[in-house]
């Protein structure tokens, strides 16, 4: 499994596109999970990069977190607001694992308060999912062509150019 820090170092094309799109949308992404009947579910989500990990957090008890409790696999897609993908987009595939660490939760709540003004310092973070990144891709359109960059752990990135 790959942490955000490892991915960031190993994917010099995709990671910056992901970060750029995350910033441009105020951290809004779409997460795909698997419903209990096996069909995919798409839900909005605001992941955060904190202390070298990508955190998949949100309101407990929602259907997307029930999905992740049952099946840890996900796909995370940066919100695309331009049909030509002029600013690029990125997708991450992986699995989540729940991290129950009160001191980490306290630091994360302070981070969220500083970043967003949302005060969750008295909340219990259960579940508190860290993302293990298994693969990623990104699309950039420029100069009349589209570059699709694909990353897998240990294999680095490869670019497929489409005209």
Secondary structure by P-SEA (a helix, b strand, c coil): cccaaaaaaacccaaaaaaaaaaaacbbbbbbbbccccbbbbbbbbccccccccccccccccaaaaaaaacccbbbbccccccccccccccccbbbbbbbcaaaaaaaaaaaaacccccccccccccccccccccbbbbbbcccbbbbbbbcccccbbbbbcc
